[in-house]
Amino acid sequence: MTDTLQEPSANAPRIELGQPFPNLVLPAVEDGSPRSVADFRGQKLALHVFASW
């Protein structure tokens, strides 16, 4: 296994300070069904992002 840093793809959403979070669709923890970040607009949302390496 090699440790290589991958460049973000050209179509990856940009996350910028002071701007609304991009409308991502991610699997729900409960059942894996797709959930959109936009479903939570106007509500508090904690998005836990991690890596397992």
C-alpha positions in Angstrom: 0.0 0.0 0.0 1.4 3.4 -0.9 0.5 6.7 0.8 -0.5 9.0 -1.9 -2.3 12.3 -1.7 -5.1 12.4 -4.2 -6.2 15.7 -5.8 -9.9 16.4 -5.5 -11.8 15.7 -8.7 -12.9 18.6 -10.9 -16.6 18.0 -10.0 -16.0 17.8 -6.2 -18.1 20.3 -4.3 -16.1 23.1 -2.6 -16.6 23.8 1.1 -15.9 27.5 1.8 -16.1 29.4 5.1 -19.1 31.7 5.2 -20.9 30.0 2.3 -23.8 27.5 2.5 -22.8 23.9 2.7 -23.0 22.1 -0.7 -26.1 20.0 -1.3 -24.6 16.5 -0.8 -26.5 13.3 -0.9 -25.1 10.8 1.7 -26.3 7.4 3.1 -28.4 7.6 6.3 -26.9 5.9 9.3 -30.1 4.1 10.2 -30.7 2.3 6.9 -28.3 3.5 4.3 -31.1 5.3 2.3 -29.9 8.4 0.5 -30.4 11.7 2.5 -29.8 15.1 1.2 -28.1 17.8 3.3 -30.8 20.1 1.9 -33.4 18.1 3.8 -32.0 19.7 7.0 -31.9 23.3 5.8 -32.8 25.6 8.7 -32.0 22.9 11.3 -28.9 22.2 13.2 -26.9 19.3 11.7 -23.8 17.6 12.8 -21.9 16.0 10.0 -19.2 13.6 11.3 -16.6 13.0 8.6 -13.8 10.5 9.3 -11.2 8.3 7.7 -10.2 4.8 8.8 -6.6 4.8 7.9 
